[in-house]
Amino acid sequence: MTWKVVKDPDLGSSVTIFMINNPHLTSFPENALCDDICSLIRWVDWDVKDIHKGVTFCCFTSDIRNSLLPFLPDAAV
């Protein structure tokens, strides 16, 4: 799994994009990480459920910081 925090300094908010590239995956893991918001992000224009190319989850960084990424600095949220 890889991930990247993307922050909009004008809005003061951020999202974290998780990409899972697992060749043994046979189905899309529903709600595995967070309430997925990929459909709300207009630049996420690829098939986020394509298990052959890798699945993608998009989360509000503030929602997953305490559970999945507790080491993120305040500036990332």
MDTraj code that builds the backbone (N, CA, C; nanometers):
import mdtraj as md
import numpy as np

residues = "MET THR TRP LYS VAL VAL LYS ASP PRO ASP LEU GLY SER SER VAL THR ILE PHE MET ILE ASN ASN PRO HIS LEU THR SER PHE PRO GLU ASN ALA LEU CYS ASP ASP ILE CYS SER LEU ILE ARG TRP VAL ASP TRP ASP VAL LYS ASP ILE HIS LYS GLY VAL THR PHE CYS CYS PHE THR SER ASP ILE ARG ASN SER LEU LEU PRO PHE LEU PRO ASP ALA ALA VAL".split()
xyz = np.array([
    [0.0845, -0.1166, 0.0000],
    [0.0000, 0.0000, 0.0000],
    [0.0895, 0.1236, 0.0000],
    [0.0495, 0.2210, -0.0785],
    [0.1154, 0.3517, -0.0747],
    [0.0092, 0.4556, -0.0408],
    [0.0532, 0.5677, 0.0114],
    [-0.0409, 0.6728, 0.0455],
    [0.0255, 0.8084, 0.0291],
    [-0.0577, 0.9103, 0.0122],
    [-0.0090, 1.0470, -0.0053],
    [-0.1124, 1.1419, 0.0520],
    [-0.0671, 1.2391, 0.1312],
    [-0.1546, 1.3437, 0.1822],
    [-0.1494, 1.4594, 0.0836],
    [-0.2671, 1.5073, 0.0448],
    [-0.2777, 1.6200, -0.0464],
    [-0.3547, 1.7296, 0.0267],
    [-0.2901, 1.8444, 0.0436],
    [-0.3513, 1.9529, 0.1202],
    [-0.3769, 2.0733, 0.0310],
    [-0.4930, 2.1332, 0.0484],
    [-0.5274, 2.2574, -0.0205],
    [-0.5080, 2.3708, 0.0795],
    [-0.4003, 2.4480, 0.0648],
    [-0.3737, 2.5530, 0.1635],
    [-0.4796, 2.6624, 0.1634],
    [-0.5456, 2.6841, 0.0493],
    [-0.6507, 2.7855, 0.0440],
    [-0.7724, 2.7454, 0.1263],
    [-0.8063, 2.6171, 0.1221],
    [-0.9203, 2.5674, 0.1997],
    [-0.8813, 2.5235, 0.3398],
    [-0.7529, 2.4934, 0.3588],
    [-0.7070, 2.4480, 0.4889],
    [-0.7522, 2.3062, 0.5209],
    [-0.7774, 2.2265, 0.4173],
    [-0.8185, 2.0885, 0.4392],
    [-0.7302, 1.9950, 0.3579],
    [-0.7337, 1.8672, 0.3941],
    [-0.6504, 1.7716, 0.3231],
    [-0.7230, 1.6389, 0.3068],
    [-0.6802, 1.5645, 0.2066],
    [-0.7272, 1.4284, 0.1852],
    [-0.6053, 1.3383, 0.1796],
    [-0.6265, 1.2139, 0.2135],
    [-0.5209, 1.1152, 0.2014],
    [-0.5667, 1.0110, 0.1009],
    [-0.4820, 0.9883, 0.0017],
    [-0.5104, 0.8923, -0.1036],
    [-0.4319, 0.7649, -0.0734],
    [-0.5014, 0.6536, -0.0627],
    [-0.4395, 0.5236, -0.0409],
    [-0.4544, 0.4417, -0.1681],
    [-0.3458, 0.3810, -0.2120],
    [-0.3519, 0.2928, -0.3279],
    [-0.3004, 0.1557, -0.2862],
    [-0.3797, 0.0549, -0.3150],
    [-0.3459, -0.0816, -0.2788],
    [-0.3190, -0.1588, -0.4075],
    [-0.1964, -0.2013, -0.4243],
    [-0.1568, -0.2771, -0.5420],
    [-0.1171, -0.4163, -0.4955],
    [-0.2158, -0.5028, -0.4861],
    [-0.1959, -0.6378, -0.4354],
    [-0.2352, -0.7368, -0.5449],
    [-0.1411, -0.8093, -0.6031],
    [-0.1739, -0.9010, -0.7120],
    [-0.2615, -1.0184, -0.6683],
    [-0.2770, -1.0406, -0.5394],
    [-0.3580, -1.1514, -0.4889],
    [-0.5006, -1.1082, -0.4546],
    [-0.5306, -0.9809, -0.4697],
    [-0.6637, -0.9295, -0.4400],
    [-0.7630, -0.9822, -0.5428],
    [-0.8753, -1.0333, -0.4976],
    [-0.9745, -1.0886, -0.5895],
    [-1.1041, -1.0080, -0.5936],
    [-1.1237, -0.9187, -0.4978],
    [-1.2417, -0.8329, -0.4983],
    [-1.2078, -0.7015, -0.4296],
    [-1.2878, -0.5996, -0.4569],
    [-1.2665, -0.4673, -0.3997],
    [-1.3005, -0.4707, -0.2513],
    [-1.2081, -0.4293, -0.1640],
    [-1.2350, -0.4298, -0.0194],
    [-1.3252, -0.3129, 0.0201],
    [-1.4533, -0.3355, 0.0320],
    [-1.5500, -0.2308, 0.0642],
    [-1.5228, -0.1698, 0.2011],
    [-1.5177, -0.0379, 0.2073],
    [-1.5024, 0.0371, 0.3327],
    [-1.3892, -0.0145, 0.4208],
    [-1.2796, -0.0493, 0.3589],
    [-1.1692, -0.1073, 0.4341],
    [-1.0944, -0.0051, 0.5193],
    [-1.0854, 0.1180, 0.4749],
    [-1.0026, 0.2157, 0.5456],
    [-1.0811, 0.3320, 0.6052],
    [-1.1851, 0.3768, 0.5354],
    [-1.2547, 0.4981, 0.5770],
    [-1.3833, 0.5112, 0.4976],
    [-1.4568, 0.6179, 0.5236],
    [-1.5681, 0.6538, 0.4359],
    [-1.5054, 0.7116, 0.3101],
    [-1.5096, 0.6365, 0.2037],
    [-1.4406, 0.6735, 0.0799],
    [-1.5029, 0.7973, 0.0162],
    [-1.4193, 0.8974, -0.0139],
    [-1.4671, 1.0215, -0.0755],
    [-1.4073, 1.0444, -0.2136],
    [-1.3548, 0.9399, -0.2773],
    [-1.2944, 0.9562, -0.4098],
    [-1.3907, 1.0182, -0.5100],
    [-1.5185, 0.9847, -0.5015],
    [-1.6162, 1.0384, -0.5970],
    [-1.6365, 1.1889, -0.5813],
    [-1.5936, 1.2456, -0.4689],
    [-1.6067, 1.3896, -0.4458],
    [-1.4869, 1.4697, -0.4960],
    [-1.3810, 1.4002, -0.5359],
    [-1.2577, 1.4670, -0.5780],
    [-1.2489, 1.4602, -0.7294],
    [-1.2650, 1.5745, -0.7954],
    [-1.2782, 1.5736, -0.9420],
    [-1.1520, 1.5296, -1.0146],
    [-1.0344, 1.5447, -0.9552],
    [-0.9131, 1.5023, -1.0243],
    [-0.8821, 1.3538, -1.0061],
    [-0.9595, 1.2864, -0.9246],
    [-0.9482, 1.1402, -0.9174],
    [-1.0387, 1.0871, -1.0289],
    [-0.9791, 1.0714, -1.1470],
    [-1.0580, 1.0389, -1.2660],
    [-1.0271, 0.8999, -1.3212],
    [-0.9709, 0.8137, -1.2390],
    [-0.9440, 0.6770, -1.2806],
    [-1.0416, 0.5833, -1.2094],
    [-1.0472, 0.4596, -1.2551],
    [-1.1339, 0.3596, -1.1942],
    [-1.0731, 0.3155, -1.0619],
    [-1.1260, 0.3664, -0.9523],
    [-1.0685, 0.3405, -0.8197],
    [-1.0946, 0.1978, -0.7716],
    [-1.1810, 0.1248, -0.8391],
    [-1.2134, -0.0122, -0.7985],
    [-1.1522, -0.1172, -0.8907],
    [-1.0572, -0.0786, -0.9736],
    [-0.9935, -0.1719, -1.0664],
    [-0.8886, -0.2532, -0.9908],
    [-0.9235, -0.3771, -0.9558],
    [-0.8322, -0.4590, -0.8751],
    [-0.7096, -0.5039, -0.9534],
    [-0.7149, -0.4979, -1.0862],
    [-0.5995, -0.5383, -1.1669],
    [-0.4928, -0.4286, -1.1737],
    [-0.5354, -0.3040, -1.1690],
    [-0.4408, -0.1920, -1.1719],
    [-0.4106, -0.1396, -1.0320],
    [-0.4942, -0.1722, -0.9367],
    [-0.4780, -0.1251, -0.7992],
    [-0.5995, -0.0471, -0.7556],
    [-0.6456, -0.0716, -0.6353],
    [-0.7624, -0.0010, -0.5840],
    [-0.7191, 0.1244, -0.5089],
    [-0.8096, 0.2206, -0.5041],
    [-0.7806, 0.3492, -0.4418],
    [-0.8892, 0.3831, -0.3414],
    [-0.8479, 0.4369, -0.2279],
    [-0.9396, 0.4930, -0.1291],
    [-0.8981, 0.6371, -0.1037],
    [-0.9951, 0.7224, -0.0856],
    [-0.9693, 0.8623, -0.0524],
    [-1.0378, 0.8919, 0.0806],
    [-0.9625, 0.9482, 0.1738],
    [-1.0145, 0.9752, 0.3075],
    [-0.9846, 1.1193, 0.3464],
    [-1.0733, 1.1780, 0.4247],
    [-1.0366, 1.3036, 0.4884],
    [-0.9234, 1.2714, 0.5851],
    [-0.8154, 1.3441, 0.5774],
    [-0.6995, 1.3162, 0.6620],
    [-0.7360, 1.3248, 0.8095],
    [-0.8204, 1.4190, 0.8435],
    [-0.8601, 1.4328, 0.9839],
    [-0.9343, 1.3094, 1.0350],
    [-1.0020, 1.2366, 0.9463],
    [-1.0765, 1.1179, 0.9876],
    [-0.9867, 0.9985, 1.0166],
    [-0.8729, 0.9907, 0.9503],
    [-0.7897, 0.8712, 0.9653],
    [-0.6595, 0.8971, 1.0409],
    [-0.6367, 1.0207, 1.0766],
    [-0.5094, 1.0540, 1.1429],
    [-0.4886, 0.9763, 1.2719],
    [-0.5869, 0.9726, 1.3575],
    [-0.5693, 0.9056, 1.4874],
    [-0.5610, 0.7547, 1.4756],
    [-0.6311, 0.6974, 1.3787],
    [-0.6326, 0.5518, 1.3704],
    [-0.5233, 0.4938, 1.2814],
    [-0.5041, 0.5503, 1.1621],
    [-0.4105, 0.4913, 1.0666],
    [-0.2768, 0.5641, 1.0553],
    [-0.2782, 0.6951, 1.0711],
    [-0.1556, 0.7739, 1.0502],
    [-0.1314, 0.8681, 1.1684],
    [-0.1125, 0.8143, 1.2894],
    [-0.0983, 0.8999, 1.4057],
    [0.0287, 0.9847, 1.4071],
    [0.1232, 0.9522, 1.3216],
    [0.2495, 1.0233, 1.3185],
    [0.2477, 1.1488, 1.2300],
    [0.1354, 1.1764, 1.1639],
    [0.1280, 1.2945, 1.0782],
    [0.1375, 1.4225, 1.1614],
    [0.2119, 1.5196, 1.1151],
    [0.2190, 1.6469, 1.1862],
    [0.0888, 1.7258, 1.1694],
    [0.0658, 1.8183, 1.2599],
    [-0.0559, 1.9005, 1.2532],
    [-0.0689, 1.9724, 1.1199],
    [0.0419, 2.0113, 1.0605],
    [0.0388, 2.0845, 0.9336],
    [-0.0195, 2.0027, 0.8199],
    [-0.0219, 1.8709, 0.8330],
    [-0.0742, 1.7852, 0.7259],
    [-0.2253, 1.7730, 0.7285],
    [-0.2852, 1.8116, 0.8382],
    [-0.4313, 1.7911, 0.8533],
    [-0.5091, 1.9102, 0.8171],
])
top = md.Topology()
chain = top.add_chain()
for i, resn in enumerate(residues, 1):
    res = top.add_residue(resn, chain, resSeq=i)
    for name in ("N", "CA", "C"):
        top.add_atom(name, md.element.get_by_symbol(name[0]), res)
traj = md.Trajectory(xyz[None], top)
